[in-house]
């Protein structure tokens, strides 16, 4: 069953008026959630895109001006990383916008989980956040199941991105999967932990531990999993065991 994950922004106006010497108040409540969500997404999107495109332009300009082949190769690799990040940001924002408007169409196809997770981890190793960090896969027997490959990829990317963003250089980020006769569970683990008092807020749309104007990643995981994949996203976190996000999808 689809889960309503929306929060609501309301514009409230109170206007006093008098009828037959009696004072009344007219209260008008207007739902401006769509406008607020659109403005927030635009603000995040433009901020991130401008930063990444600026970095990309800088790397290419430096590479063009350099006569050192080794420096050129290093700068071109950085430019490649920036272009991957730019594409991922655009795809992520587009997916959330379509999902919130109910315009996404799930396209189920056979998926080999091992191949998918290897491909996603290789993509994420090119991300700026992954610089000097270790992303590894815990190998298990693979399984083929039917689901939407694009949406699962988007969820896993967000899980890995969240993990590497808070992970210190020496701590690994590990990914893996397990399955039973009813569902497959795809997980991402890091050694940092989320304080217990904010656990209930993790999947709220505008909540983030990374500062004002964020809070889309975990929200979009749950939105896509529960509203389009018939699955769920959950997490466990403690000082002793770190944090583990899990995407659970029924095997069909």
C-alpha positions, 0 to 999 in steps of 0.5 A, spaced: 500 500 500 502 506 498 504 511 503 503 518 504 510 521 506 508 528 504 508 534 510 504 540 509 506 547 509 500 552 510 499 559 509 494 562 515 490 569 514 486 572 520 481 577 518 477 581 523 470 584 521 464 586 525 457 584 524 451 588 528 456 590 533 459 583 534 466 582 532 468 576 528 475 573 525 475 570 518 480 564 518 483 562 511 488 556 511 491 555 504 495 549 502 502 552 499 505 545 500 507 544 492 509 551 492 514 550 498 516 544 495 518 546 488 522 552 491 526 548 496 527 543 490 529 549 486 534 552 491 537 546 492 538 544 485 541 550 482 545 551 488 548 544 487 548 544 479 552 551 480 557 549 484 559 542 480 559 546 474 563 551 476 568 545 479 568 542 472 569 548 468 575 550 473 578 543 472 577 543 464 580 550 464 586 548 468 587 542 464 587 546 457 592 551 460 597 546 463 603 543 459 604 537 464 601 531 461 601 528 468 597 534 471 592 534 465 591 527 466 589 528 473 585 534 472 581 530 466 580 525 471 577 530 476 573 533 471 570 526 469 568 526 477 565 532 476 561 530 470 558 524 473 556 528 480 553 533 475 549 528 471 547 524 478 544 531 481 540 532 475 537 525 475 536 525 482 532 532 482 528 529 476 526 523 479 523 526 486 519 531 482 516 526 478 515 521 484 511 527 488 507 529 482 505 521 481 508 521 474 513 516 475 512 509 471 515 503 474 518 499 469 520 492 471 525 487 468 530 482 471 535 484 475 542 481 477 543 484 484 551 483 484 552 486 477 547 492 479 551 493 486 558 493 482 556 498 477 553 503 482 559 502 487 563 504 481 559 510 479 559 512 486 567 511 486 567 517 481 563 522 486 567 527 489 564 525 496 568 518 495 575 521 494 580 518 499 574 513 501 573 506 501 567 503 498 567 495 498 562 490 496 560 484 501 560 478 496 554 473 496 551 468 491 547 473 486 540 472 485 535 475 479 529 478 481 524 483 477 523 490 479 525 497 476 532 498 475 532 505 475 529 506 481 533 501 485 539 504 482 537 511 485 535 509 492 542 505 492 546 511 490 542 515 495 544 510 501 551 510 499 552 518 498 549 519 505 554 514 508 560 516 504 558 524 506 559 522 513 564 517 513 571 519 515 577 517 511 579 511 515 572 508 515 570 503 510 563 504 507 560 496 505 554 494 501 551 487 500 545 484 499 541 478 502 535 474 500 529 469 502 524 466 499 519 473 500 524 479 499 531 481 497 534 486 502 540 491 499 544 494 505 549 500 505 553 500 512 558 505 515 561 506 522 558 513 524 552 513 528 545 517 528 543 520 535 537 516 537 533 522 538 533 524 531 531 517 529 524 518 528 525 524 523 530 521 518 525 520 513 521 527 513 522 531 507 525 537 510 529 534 515 537 533 515 543 533 519 547 536 513 544 543 514 538 547 512 535 546 505 537 539 505 533 533 507 531 530 500 536 524 500 533 519 505 526 522 504 526 520 496 529 513 498 522 512 502 518 515 497 521 511 491 521 504 495 514 504 498 510 508 493 513 505 486 517 498 488 512 495 493 518 495 498 521 499 504 527 502 506 529 502 514 535 503 518 539 501 524 544 505 528 548 505 534 555 507 537 557 500 537 555 498 530 554 504 526 549 505 521 546 501 516 540 503 511 536 497 508 532 497 502 527 491 502 523 489 495 519 483 495 521 478 490 516 477 484 
